[in-house]
Amino acid sequence: MAEITWLGHACFRIKGREAVVLTDPLSLDSGYDMRQPQADIVTVSHDHMNHAALDLVAPGFRAITGPGEYEIHEVYISGIQTYHDNEHGKQLGKNTIYLIEIEDLVICHAGDLGHALTDEQSERLSSVDVLIVPIGGGPTLDATAAAELVGQIEPSVVIPMQFRTERGDLERDTLEPFLKKFGIGDIEVKDRVTLRKSDLSETLQVVILRPV
């Protein structure tokens, strides 16, 4: 069982029995407030503002800042190099997608992915249960590109991120264009979600979280 909480933008807290993983810690000017979270592992998709504020995380964590294979506190993490734009990083640089294996779940945090996946990259993500994906456009995927990524990977659960909220990401698109891609109208917004491998089904579940 893994509990997932959204702290805003691309920052999530993923809590298992053995460890807590924090993704892309936020800067103070993001509009969101991490409140100096505690974590055992912190992943950083790239070193741009609002993704790499390691100094605002409570001390005592292990930082992962790029591609590779890692095992920490019985959590297995694979970092896959991608790009922040569709020109192989020429505009905005590199991005790391992370596969986080925790509590029998494979959770993919796409970071600031800015392009369609290659066949090889898509194959490496074929085991993903939960996809955390940017949908708000700007320097990352918009609703259409994000929906195409969901179709490539075919996860059981999708959690959107980096869309406009009352607190931040005001320059991004709202959530609605992404939901329309899947024929979803009204949907419950949750403070957090708890997922078990045994609860997943072949029917795609879209989970909308509110930033804490």
N, CA, C and O of each residue as an XYZ file, in Angstrom:
848
protein
N       0.839     -1.191      0.000
C       0.000      0.000      0.000
C       0.878      1.246      0.000
O       1.776      1.372      0.832
N       0.626      2.157     -0.919
C       1.381      3.402     -1.007
C       0.406      4.573     -0.935
O      -0.636      4.577     -1.590
N       0.768      5.560     -0.126
C      -0.053      6.761      0.000
C       0.622      7.892     -0.763
O       1.800      8.177     -0.549
N      -0.130      8.538     -1.657
C       0.422      9.594     -2.507
C      -0.278     10.909     -2.193
O      -1.506     10.994     -2.207
N       0.522     11.932     -1.911
C       0.023     13.270     -1.606
C       0.706     14.257     -2.538
O       1.903     14.143     -2.802
N      -0.056     15.228     -3.040
C       0.484     16.242     -3.937
C       0.784     17.505     -3.140
O      -0.097     18.049     -2.475
N       2.025     17.968     -3.206
C       2.415     19.190     -2.528
C       2.390     20.399     -3.476
O       2.604     21.531     -3.044
N       2.132     20.157     -4.746
C       2.056     21.227     -5.735
C       3.069     21.054     -6.850
O       4.130     20.462     -6.655
N       2.727     21.583     -8.036
C       3.588     21.529     -9.211
C       3.997     20.079     -9.500
O       3.132     19.268     -9.831
N       5.262     19.730     -9.387
C       5.694     18.352     -9.644
C       6.127     17.638     -8.367
O       6.773     16.592     -8.421
N       5.770     18.204     -7.228
C       6.231     17.666     -5.945
C       5.173     16.755     -5.326
O       4.056     17.188     -5.043
N       5.538     15.494     -5.121
C       4.659     14.502     -4.507
C       5.394     13.810     -3.366
O       6.611     13.628     -3.398
N       4.615     13.430     -2.356
C       5.138     12.579     -1.285
C       4.518     11.198     -1.456
O       3.297     11.046     -1.449
N       5.372     10.201     -1.609
C       4.936      8.819     -1.801
C       5.394      8.037     -0.579
O       6.593      7.857     -0.368
N       4.456      7.577      0.219
C       4.760      6.960      1.510
C       4.468      5.472      1.491
O       3.342      5.054      1.224
N       5.485      4.674      1.775
C       5.334      3.241      1.934
C       5.683      2.823      3.349
O       5.935      3.666      4.209
N       5.697      1.534      3.587
C       6.019      1.054      4.939
C       7.475      1.287      5.294
O       7.791      1.569      6.449
N       8.362      1.173      4.324
C       9.790      1.230      4.607
C      10.417      2.592      4.343
O      11.501      2.876      4.852
N       9.760      3.435      3.561
C      10.404      4.694      3.175
C       9.377      5.692      2.661
O       8.269      5.334      2.262
N       9.786      6.956      2.685
C       9.015      8.046      2.084
C       9.855      8.649      0.963
O      11.014      9.013      1.167
N       9.255      8.750     -0.225
C       9.925      9.345     -1.383
C       9.274     10.700     -1.662
O       8.049     10.821     -1.681
N      10.101     11.703     -1.876
C       9.631     13.035     -2.262
C      10.171     13.345     -3.648
O      11.352     13.130     -3.921
N       9.310     13.848     -4.521
C       9.740     14.160     -5.887
C       9.810     15.665     -6.098
O       8.955     16.400     -5.604
N      10.812     16.127     -6.819
C      10.936     17.506     -7.295
C      10.530     18.562     -6.254
O       9.505     19.224     -6.417
N      11.325     18.723     -5.191
C      10.970     19.688     -4.140
C      10.877     21.116     -4.660
O      11.671     21.544     -5.499
N       9.884     21.847     -4.140
C       9.493     23.164     -4.638
C      10.282     24.295     -4.016
O      10.739     24.191     -2.878
N      10.440     25.373     -4.760
C      11.033     26.586     -4.217
C       9.958     27.424     -3.527
O       8.764     27.170     -3.685
N      10.388     28.411     -2.773
C       9.465     29.225     -1.983
C       8.567     30.108     -2.845
O       7.482     30.489     -2.403
N       8.989     30.439     -4.055
C       8.203     31.329     -4.897
C       7.282     30.583     -5.865
O       6.814     31.156     -6.848
N       7.030     29.329     -5.588
C       6.204     28.513     -6.476
C       4.710     28.776     -6.309
O       3.916     28.450     -7.192
N       4.328     29.366     -5.174
C       2.920     29.503     -4.838
C       2.432     28.410     -3.920
O       1.358     28.517     -3.327
N       3.219     27.356     -3.802
C       2.897     26.241     -2.909
C       3.864     26.237     -1.723
O       4.917     26.874     -1.765
N       3.495     25.515     -0.672
C       4.303     25.487      0.539
C       4.552     24.038      0.944
O       3.628     23.345      1.368
N       5.787     23.581      0.815
C       6.116     22.204      1.194
C       6.143     22.006      2.705
O       5.948     20.890      3.188
N       6.386     23.094      3.463
C       6.441     23.034      4.930
C       7.569     22.132      5.418
O       7.383     21.360      6.359
N       8.715     22.221      4.797
C       9.915     21.441      5.126
C       9.577     19.955      5.340
O       9.685     19.452      6.458
N       9.177     19.270      4.293
C       8.772     17.868      4.441
C       9.947     16.963      4.797
O      11.101     17.268      4.495
N       9.636     15.866      5.432
C      10.625     14.842      5.745
C      10.514     13.718      4.719
O       9.416     13.343      4.308
N      11.652     13.194      4.316
C      11.674     12.100      3.347
C      12.955     11.299      3.516
O      13.964     11.806      4.005
N      12.897     10.052      3.106
C      14.091      9.203      3.085
C      14.829      9.340      1.761
O      16.055      9.249      1.703
N      14.056      9.561      0.692
C      14.604      9.654     -0.664
C      13.980     10.859     -1.348
O      12.771     11.070     -1.248
N      14.781     11.645     -2.035
C      14.273     12.774     -2.808
C      14.779     12.641     -4.240
O      15.985     12.544     -4.471
N      13.859     12.638     -5.197
C      14.245     12.575     -6.603
C      14.114     13.958     -7.235
O      13.186     14.707     -6.930
N      15.053     14.283     -8.116
C      15.066     15.565     -8.817
C      15.119     15.276    -10.311
O      16.074     14.670    -10.797
N      14.090     15.711    -11.039
C      14.035     15.412    -12.473
C      14.995     16.282    -13.278
O      15.505     15.853    -14.313
N      15.244     17.514    -12.800
C      16.179     18.431    -13.442
C      16.408     19.597    -12.492
O      15.695     19.745    -11.499
N      17.389     20.414    -12.791
C      17.802     21.434    -11.823
C      17.165     22.794    -12.042
O      17.714     23.802    -11.598
N      16.024     22.853    -12.712
C      15.335     24.120    -12.885
C      14.615     24.534    -11.596
O      14.376     23.713    -10.710
N      14.281     25.810    -11.513
C      13.538     26.326    -10.378
C      12.247     25.530    -10.167
O      11.609     25.105    -11.129
N      11.880     25.339     -8.934
C      10.666     24.624     -8.522
C      10.762     23.107     -8.672
O       9.757     22.407     -8.549
N      11.951     22.604     -8.933
C      12.114     21.151     -9.017
C      13.283     20.628     -8.184
O      13.435     19.415     -8.037
N      14.089     21.496     -7.650
C      15.344     21.039     -7.049
C      15.683     21.775     -5.756
O      16.855     22.012     -5.462
N      14.655     22.139     -4.983
C      14.878     22.890     -3.745
C      15.219     21.932     -2.594
O      14.466     21.806     -1.628
N      16.350     21.274     -2.719
C      16.757     20.285     -1.712
C      16.990     20.926     -0.354
O      16.832     20.272      0.677
N      17.362     22.194     -0.345
C      17.639     22.873      0.919
C      16.382     23.102      1.748
O      16.479     23.426      2.932
N      15.207     22.940      1.152
C      13.964     23.139      1.879
C      13.370     21.844      2.414
O      12.304     21.852      3.029
N      14.053     20.743      2.182
C      13.627     19.441      2.709
C      14.351     19.196      4.030
O      15.531     19.520      4.161
N      13.651     18.627      5.004
C      14.268     18.337      6.290
C      15.480     17.432      6.095
O      15.416     16.506      5.285
N      16.584     17.665      6.808
C      17.803     16.866      6.639
C      17.579     15.383      6.922
O      16.669     14.995      7.655
N      18.446     14.570      6.311
C      18.418     13.139      6.570
C      17.949     12.297      5.398
O      17.598     11.132      5.583
N      17.935     12.857      4.203
C      17.453     12.139      3.029
C      18.605     11.801      2.092
O      19.693     12.365      2.202
N      18.353     10.872      1.167
C      19.270     10.554      0.080
C      18.717     11.164     -1.202
O      17.573     10.897     -1.569
N      19.501     11.966     -1.874
C      19.055     12.633     -3.102
C      19.461     11.833     -4.327
O      20.575     11.315     -4.406
N      18.540     11.737     -5.286
C      18.796     11.113     -6.585
C      18.542     12.179     -7.642
O      17.443     12.727     -7.724
N      19.548     12.470     -8.445
C      19.457     13.630     -9.328
C      19.703     13.314    -10.802
O      19.996     14.219    -11.583
N      19.590     12.051    -11.193
C      19.807     11.737    -12.597
C      19.606     10.274    -12.907
O      19.248      9.492    -12.026
N      19.833      9.897    -14.151
C      19.623      8.514    -14.587
C      20.477      7.526    -13.810
O      21.539      7.873    -13.293
N      20.000      6.294    -13.735
C      20.732      5.228    -13.057
C      19.780      4.286    -12.338
O      18.561      4.440    -12.401
N      20.355      3.318    -11.662
C      19.594      2.337    -10.896
C      19.954      2.490     -9.417
O      21.131      2.552     -9.061
N      18.936      2.549     -8.563
C      19.160      2.821     -7.149
C      18.282      1.896     -6.301
O      17.155      1.574     -6.677
N      18.820      1.475     -5.149
C      18.034      0.741     -4.173
C      18.306      1.355     -2.801
O      19.435      1.318     -2.311
N      17.273      1.914     -2.191
C      17.390      2.586     -0.903
C      16.184      2.205     -0.063
O      15.044      2.389     -0.490
N      16.425      1.675      1.129
C      15.329      1.316      2.042
C      14.288      0.423      1.363
O      13.085      0.608      1.553
N      14.751     -0.532      0.581
C      13.881     -1.478     -0.110
C      12.979     -0.807     -1.157
O      11.969     -1.377     -1.571
N      13.349      0.391     -1.573
C      12.684      1.059     -2.693
C      13.639      1.022     -3.878
O      14.804      1.400     -3.752
N      13.150      0.568     -5.023
C      13.967      0.473     -6.231
C      13.584      1.615     -7.172
O      12.408      1.806     -7.484
N      14.571      2.358     -7.611
C      14.320      3.522     -8.452
C      15.192      3.447     -9.700
O      16.397      3.208     -9.624
N      14.554      3.656    -10.849
C      15.276      3.719    -12.116
C      15.072      5.102    -12.707
O      13.941      5.562    -12.864
N      16.176      5.763    -13.033
C      16.111      7.063    -13.684
C      16.394      6.926    -15.160
O      17.415      6.358    -15.546
N      15.504      7.439    -15.996
C      15.603      7.319    -17.445
C      15.763      8.709    -18.046
O      14.922      9.581    -17.829
N      16.825      8.915    -18.791
C      17.064     10.240    -19.374
C      16.093     10.530    -20.511
O      15.926      9.734    -21.435
N      15.465     11.685    -20.414
C      14.625     12.208    -21.486
C      14.990     13.691    -21.636
O      16.069     14.119    -21.226
N      14.075     14.466    -22.228
C      14.372     15.880    -22.451
C      13.190     16.750    -22.057
O      12.040     16.310    -22.037
N      13.513     18.003    -21.743
C      12.512     18.974    -21.316
C      11.805     19.612    -22.515
O      10.838     20.352    -22.339
N      12.274     19.335    -23.710
C      11.665     19.892    -24.919
C      11.711     18.836    -26.016
O      12.231     17.740    -25.807
N      11.174     19.162    -27.170
C      11.148     18.192    -28.276
C      12.291     18.378    -29.258
O      12.215     17.941    -30.407
N      13.366     19.039    -28.789
C      14.550     19.223    -29.624
C      15.783     18.646    -28.932
O      16.871     19.218    -28.999
N      15.600     17.518    -28.274
C      16.686     16.817    -27.585
C      17.414     17.718    -26.588
O      18.635     17.655    -26.439
N      16.634     18.550    -25.915
C      17.196     19.373    -24.858
C      17.867     20.652    -25.302
O      18.438     21.358    -24.470
N      17.822     20.976    -26.574
C      18.519     22.165    -27.064
C      17.961     23.452    -26.462
O      18.691     24.429    -26.298
N      16.666     23.455    -26.131
C      16.051     24.651    -25.572
C      16.092     24.660    -24.038
O      16.476     25.658    -23.428
N      15.700     23.558    -23.433
C      15.490     23.556    -21.976
C      16.293     22.501    -21.231
O      16.211     22.415    -20.006
N      17.063     21.701    -21.946
C      17.924     20.749    -21.268
C      17.304     19.375    -21.065
O      16.278     19.040    -21.659
N      17.941     18.600    -20.225
C      17.541     17.213    -20.000
C      16.496     17.103    -18.895
O      16.304     18.020    -18.097
N      15.833     15.962    -18.875
C      14.843     15.625    -17.853
C      15.006     14.148    -17.512
O      15.313     13.336    -18.384
N      14.804     13.808    -16.260
C      14.853     12.405    -15.852
C      13.469     11.939    -15.447
O      12.837     12.522    -14.565
N      13.005     10.888    -16.095
C      11.800     10.168    -15.661
C      12.231      9.146    -14.614
O      13.243      8.468    -14.786
N      11.464      9.036    -13.531
C      11.796      8.054    -12.502
C      10.723      6.979    -12.408
O       9.529      7.275    -12.353
N      11.168      5.725    -12.390
C      10.320      4.594    -12.030
C      10.607      4.266    -10.583
O      11.742      3.954    -10.225
N       9.591      4.335     -9.755
C       9.728      4.133     -8.315
C       8.959      2.872     -7.955
O       7.730      2.853     -8.018
N       9.674      1.821     -7.578
C       9.042      0.558     -7.198
C       8.923      0.520     -5.685
O       9.920      0.389     -4.974
N       7.690      0.636     -5.200
C       7.428      0.719     -3.769
C       6.114      0.005     -3.475
O       5.114      0.233     -4.156
N       6.113     -0.859     -2.462
C       4.904     -1.588     -2.063
C       4.278     -2.347     -3.240
O       3.060     -2.327     -3.413
N       5.101     -3.007     -4.038
C       4.661     -3.806     -5.181
C       4.083     -2.974     -6.324
O       3.614     -3.530     -7.317
N       4.111     -1.662     -6.196
C       3.633     -0.787     -7.255
C       4.809     -0.195     -8.023
O       5.873      0.044     -7.453
N       4.613      0.039     -9.314
C       5.583      0.767    -10.115
C       4.970      2.123    -10.438
O       4.006      2.219    -11.198
N       5.542      3.165     -9.849
C       5.036      4.524    -10.012
C       6.011      5.292    -10.893
O       7.211      5.328    -10.622
N       5.491      5.900    -11.940
C       6.324      6.683    -12.853
C       6.065      8.160    -12.628
O       4.931      8.624    -12.750
N       7.118      8.899    -12.300
C       7.041     10.355    -12.206
C       7.748     10.913    -13.429
O       8.956     10.739    -13.589
N       6.994     11.585    -14.292
C       7.531     11.993    -15.596
C       8.336     13.279    -15.542
O       8.935     13.666    -16.546
N       8.368     13.958    -14.391
C       9.122     15.198    -14.305
C       8.615     16.225    -15.299
O       7.406     16.359    -15.493
N       9.523     16.949    -15.928
C       9.156     17.947    -16.931
C       9.353     17.393    -18.337
O       9.999     18.025    -19.173
N       8.809     16.238    -18.590
C       8.905     15.629    -19.919
C       8.288     16.557    -20.952
O       7.185     17.069    -20.758
N       9.006     16.773    -22.053
C       8.543     17.714    -23.063
C       8.424     17.140    -24.451
O       8.368     17.898    -25.419
N       8.382     15.811    -24.589
C       8.334     15.202    -25.927
C       7.681     13.838    -25.853
O       7.514     13.275    -24.770
N       7.317     13.313    -26.999
C       6.801     11.946    -27.082
C       7.936     10.959    -26.829
O       9.090     11.226    -27.165
N       7.601      9.827    -26.240
C       8.611      8.820    -25.948
C       9.032      8.071    -27.212
O       8.237      7.892    -28.134
N      10.274      7.644    -27.239
C      10.717      6.720    -28.271
C      10.162      5.340    -27.953
O       9.670      5.101    -26.850
N      10.240      4.440    -28.914
C       9.779      3.076    -28.676
C      10.567      2.429    -27.537
O      10.000      1.702    -26.722
N      11.861      2.690    -27.481
C      12.692      2.113    -26.425
C      12.281      2.656    -25.051
O      12.174      1.895    -24.089
N      12.056      3.949    -24.962
C      11.633      4.528    -23.688
C      10.267      4.008    -23.276
O      10.034      3.700    -22.108
N       9.371      3.914    -24.241
C       8.034      3.404    -23.954
C       8.088      1.976    -23.440
O       7.341      1.615    -22.531
N       8.966      1.160    -24.014
C       9.113     -0.225    -23.579
C       9.602     -0.295    -22.139
O       9.166     -1.160    -21.380
N      10.492      0.596    -21.760
C      11.004      0.603    -20.383
C       9.929      0.992    -19.378
O      10.052      0.703    -18.188
N       8.875      1.648    -19.857
C       7.790      2.052    -18.970
C       6.578      1.128    -19.059
O       5.505      1.459    -18.556
N       6.744     -0.011    -19.688
C       5.601     -0.901    -19.935
C       5.041     -1.523    -18.663
O       3.913     -2.016    -18.666
N       5.811     -1.510    -17.574
C       5.348     -2.121    -16.325
C       4.715     -1.120    -15.368
O       4.389     -1.474    -14.235
N       4.537      0.122    -15.803
C       4.060      1.181    -14.915
C       2.606      0.935    -14.500
O       1.739      0.677    -15.334
N       2.367      1.024    -13.188
C       1.005      0.951    -12.647
C       0.390      2.335    -12.506
O      -0.786      2.536    -12.813
N       1.190      3.287    -12.041
C       0.704      4.640    -11.749
C       1.577      5.642    -12.498
O       2.796      5.661    -12.328
N       0.954      6.467    -13.319
C       1.675      7.487    -14.085
C       1.336      8.867    -13.536
O       0.172      9.267    -13.515
N       2.361      9.590    -13.093
C       2.216     10.975    -12.664
C       2.770     11.838    -13.790
O       3.963     11.787    -14.087
N       1.897     12.635    -14.420
C       2.268     13.235    -15.701
C       1.875     14.712    -15.751
O       0.798     15.078    -15.279
N       2.742     15.573    -16.321
C       2.367     16.970    -16.524
C       1.342     17.092    -17.640
O       1.424     16.381    -18.642
N       0.369     17.996    -17.473
C      -0.698     18.119    -18.467
C      -0.970     19.566    -18.876
O      -1.772     19.808    -19.778
N      -0.315     20.532    -18.226
C      -0.708     21.928    -18.368
C      -0.052     22.698    -19.479
O      -0.289     23.898    -19.612
N       0.770     22.049    -20.289
C       1.409     22.737    -21.393
C       2.539     23.642    -20.943
O       3.177     23.387    -19.921
N       2.787     24.699    -21.704
C       3.943     25.547    -21.413
C       5.202     24.821    -21.836
O       5.317     24.399    -22.987
N       6.154     24.667    -20.918
C       7.399     23.983    -21.276
C       7.321     22.459    -21.181
O       8.327     21.784    -21.400
N       6.147     21.900    -20.860
C       5.997     20.448    -20.744
C       4.810     19.989    -21.591
O       4.299     20.747    -22.416
N       4.380     18.762    -21.386
C       3.290     18.194    -22.164
C       1.983     18.945    -21.925
O       1.682     19.351    -20.803
N       1.210     19.125    -23.003
C      -0.137     19.656    -22.845
C      -1.118     18.492    -22.753
O      -0.706     17.333    -22.725
N      -2.403     18.796    -22.706
C      -3.411     17.751    -22.506
C      -3.356     16.688    -23.596
O      -3.460     15.495    -23.308
N      -3.192     17.112    -24.841
C      -3.166     16.159    -25.946
C      -1.958     15.244    -25.870
O      -2.089     14.027    -26.001
N      -0.780     15.822    -25.658
C       0.441     15.018    -25.579
C       0.419     14.104    -24.360
O       0.890     12.968    -24.424
N      -0.129     14.598    -23.246
C      -0.216     13.771    -22.045
C      -1.149     12.590    -22.267
O      -0.852     11.474    -21.840
N      -2.275     12.829    -22.934
C      -3.209     11.737    -23.226
C      -2.562     10.700    -24.144
O      -2.785      9.500    -23.986
N      -1.766     11.163    -25.094
C      -1.051     10.228    -25.976
C      -0.055      9.395    -25.181
O       0.113      8.205    -25.452
N       0.606     10.004    -24.206
C       1.537      9.262    -23.358
C       0.811      8.194    -22.553
O       1.302      7.075    -22.406
N      -0.353      8.542    -22.036
C      -1.165      7.551    -21.318
C      -1.485      6.379    -22.237
O      -1.435      5.224    -21.814
N      -1.814      6.673    -23.493
C      -2.104      5.610    -24.445
C      -0.905      4.737    -24.745
O      -1.050      3.535    -24.969
N       0.283      5.329    -24.753
C       1.507      4.561    -24.989
C       1.801      3.603    -23.840
O       2.127      2.436    -24.057
N       1.683      4.108    -22.629
C       2.128      3.352    -21.457
C       1.039      2.424    -20.933
O       1.336      1.338    -20.435
N      -0.219      2.844    -21.040
C      -1.366      2.086    -20.547
C      -1.247      1.751    -19.062
O      -1.296      0.579    -18.691
N      -1.091      2.765    -18.207
C      -1.062      2.508    -16.765
C      -2.462      2.195    -16.245
O      -3.450      2.347    -16.963
N      -2.532      1.761    -15.007
C      -3.834      1.547    -14.369
C      -4.381      2.842    -13.784
O      -5.592      3.061    -13.759
N      -3.485      3.689    -13.319
C      -3.872      4.938    -12.654
C      -3.064      6.086    -13.241
O      -1.862      5.949    -13.469
N      -3.718      7.217    -13.485
C      -3.049      8.436    -13.930
C      -3.323      9.538    -12.917
O      -4.465      9.751    -12.510
N      -2.261     10.240    -12.513
C      -2.389     11.385    -11.626
C      -1.812     12.599    -12.356
O      -0.598     12.664    -12.551
N      -2.635     13.555    -12.761
C      -2.129     14.744    -13.456
C      -1.383     15.678    -12.504
O      -1.658     15.713    -11.304
N      -0.436     16.432    -13.060
C       0.280     17.454    -12.297
C       0.574     18.637    -13.218
O       0.355     18.579    -14.428
N       1.076     19.708    -12.610
C       1.486     20.905    -13.345
C       0.367     21.472    -14.214
O       0.561     21.750    -15.398
N      -0.798     21.638    -13.610
C      -1.900     22.344    -14.232
C      -2.303     23.497    -13.308
O      -1.919     23.525    -12.139
N      -3.066     24.428    -13.831
C      -3.411     25.636    -13.091
C      -4.289     25.316    -11.877
O      -5.285     24.601    -11.986
N      -3.905     25.855    -10.731
C      -4.715     25.753     -9.521
C      -4.869     27.149     -8.935
O      -4.296     28.109     -9.451
N      -5.632     27.262     -7.869
C      -5.814     28.563     -7.222
C      -4.530     29.050     -6.570
O      -4.393     30.237     -6.274
N      -3.589     28.141     -6.344
C      -2.392     28.491     -5.594
C      -1.142     28.642     -6.445
O      -0.172     29.265     -6.014
N      -1.152     28.086     -7.635
C       0.067     28.134     -8.426
C      -0.143     27.666     -9.847
O      -1.248     27.286    -10.234
N       0.942     27.698    -10.630
C       0.921     27.291    -12.040
C      -0.116     28.080    -12.834
O      -0.812     27.534    -13.690
N      -0.204     29.368    -12.534
C      -1.247     30.196    -13.135
C      -1.060     30.379    -14.637
O      -2.007     30.736    -15.338
N       0.157     30.137    -15.140
C       0.408     30.282    -16.575
C       0.092     29.001    -17.341
O       0.213     28.965    -18.565
N      -0.309     27.956    -16.632
C      -0.597     26.672    -17.273
C      -2.071     26.556    -17.651
O      -2.901     27.360    -17.226
N      -2.377     25.546    -18.454
C      -3.767     25.239    -18.754
C      -4.440     24.637    -17.531
O      -3.777     24.135    -16.623
N      -5.761     24.693    -17.521
C      -6.528     24.091    -16.437
C      -6.606     22.575    -16.626
O      -6.102     22.027    -17.607
N      -7.237     21.928    -15.683
C      -7.377     20.474    -15.693
C      -8.350     19.989    -16.765
O      -8.184     18.893    -17.301
N      -9.360     20.794    -17.081
C     -10.487     20.330    -17.892
C     -10.106     19.774    -19.267
O     -10.653     18.743    -19.657
N      -9.191     20.405    -20.029
C      -8.869     19.830    -21.346
C      -8.359     18.391    -21.272
O      -8.647     17.578    -22.150
N      -7.601     18.083    -20.220
C      -7.114     16.709    -20.066
C      -8.265     15.767    -19.752
O      -8.352     14.682    -20.328
N      -9.145     16.164    -18.851
C     -10.274     15.292    -18.499
C     -11.172     15.023    -19.711
O     -11.709     13.926    -19.865
N     -11.326     16.033    -20.565
C     -12.164     15.856    -21.755
C     -11.603     14.788    -22.691
O     -12.357     14.127    -23.404
N     -10.292     14.621    -22.689
C      -9.679     13.592    -23.534
C     -10.169     12.199    -23.160
O     -10.133     11.279    -23.978
N     -10.628     12.051    -21.921
C     -11.074     10.741    -21.443
C     -12.578     10.722    -21.160
O     -13.097      9.796    -20.536
N     -13.256     11.757    -21.629
C     -14.700     11.798    -21.456
C     -15.142     11.956    -20.020
O     -16.216     11.488    -19.642
N     -14.311     12.619    -19.205
C     -14.615     12.789    -17.787
C     -15.138     14.194    -17.552
O     -14.526     15.171    -17.983
N     -16.264     14.294    -16.873
C     -16.813     15.586    -16.491
C     -16.447     15.899    -15.052
O     -15.287     16.163    -14.737
N     -17.443     15.866    -14.187
C     -17.179     16.092    -12.765
C     -16.412     14.906    -12.194
O     -16.680     13.755    -12.537
N     -15.452     15.202    -11.317
C     -14.653     14.148    -10.700
C     -14.269     14.584     -9.290
O     -13.988     15.758     -9.050
N     -14.259     13.649     -8.378
C     -13.915     13.949     -6.990
C     -12.441     14.332     -6.890
O     -11.574     13.665     -7.455
N     -12.172     15.413     -6.165
C     -10.805     15.839     -5.909
C     -10.432     15.371     -4.500
O     -11.174     15.603     -3.546
N      -9.289     14.716     -4.380
C      -8.903     14.092     -3.117
C      -7.689     14.786     -2.509
O      -6.871     15.371     -3.218
N      -7.590     14.710     -1.197
C      -6.413     15.222     -0.498
C      -5.217     14.291     -0.671
O      -4.068     14.732     -0.703
N      -5.503     13.010     -0.781
C      -4.456     11.999     -0.973
C      -5.115     10.741     -1.511
O      -6.335     10.592     -1.449
N      -4.311      9.849     -2.032
C      -4.846      8.578     -2.508
C      -3.968      7.446     -1.987
O      -2.742      7.550     -1.976
N      -4.607      6.375     -1.559
C      -3.903      5.185     -1.108
C      -4.163      4.073     -2.117
O      -5.314      3.750     -2.412
N      -3.093      3.492     -2.643
C      -3.209      2.497     -3.702
C      -2.577      1.174     -3.285
O      -1.532      1.138     -2.637
N      -3.236      0.101     -3.673
C      -2.714     -1.257     -3.487
C      -2.669     -1.934     -4.849
O      -3.533     -1.704     -5.696
N      -1.675     -2.754     -5.050
C      -1.558     -3.469     -6.321
C      -2.810     -4.293     -6.595
O      -3.279     -4.364     -7.731
N      -3.348     -4.916     -5.547
C      -4.494     -5.808     -5.710
C      -5.768     -5.058     -6.087
O      -6.725     -5.667     -6.567
N      -5.788     -3.728     -5.872
C      -6.983     -2.947     -6.180
C      -6.999     -2.436     -7.625
O      -8.025     -1.941     -8.092
N      -5.890     -2.550     -8.323
C      -5.816     -2.006     -9.681
C      -6.601     -2.878    -10.652
O      -6.702     -4.093    -10.484
N      -7.155     -2.226    -11.674
C      -7.934     -2.960    -12.664
C      -7.475     -2.587    -14.060
O      -6.608     -1.729    -14.230
N      -8.055     -3.230    -15.054
C      -7.706     -2.930    -16.434
C      -8.349     -1.631    -16.915
O      -7.961     -1.090    -17.950
N      -9.326     -1.137    -16.169
C      -9.978      0.119    -16.515
C      -9.168      1.281    -15.972
O      -8.856      1.321    -14.782
N      -8.826      2.223    -16.833
C      -8.021      3.364    -16.420
C      -8.739      4.188    -15.357
O      -9.919      4.512    -15.496
N      -8.015      4.519    -14.301
C      -8.534      5.388    -13.239
C      -7.747      6.701    -13.242
O      -6.521      6.690    -13.131
N      -8.439      7.812    -13.368
C      -7.810      9.134    -13.276
C      -8.059      9.675    -11.876
O      -9.208      9.821    -11.460
N      -6.980      9.974    -11.145
C      -7.072     10.465     -9.771
C      -6.652     11.920     -9.753
O      -5.553     12.255    -10.194
N      -7.510     12.786     -9.250
C      -7.204     14.202     -9.142
C      -6.945     14.534     -7.676
O      -7.791     14.309     -6.810
N      -5.761     15.073     -7.422
C      -5.396     15.469     -6.070
C      -5.390     16.993     -5.971
O      -5.145     17.691     -6.954
N      -5.663     17.495     -4.763
C      -5.508     18.922     -4.504
C      -4.207     19.115     -3.749
O      -3.868     18.306     -2.886
N      -3.471     20.176     -4.059
C      -2.210     20.419     -3.346
C      -2.475     20.736     -1.880
O      -3.394     21.490     -1.561
N      -1.681     20.168     -0.999
C      -1.876     20.376      0.434
C      -1.359     21.746      0.839
O      -1.433     22.111      2.012
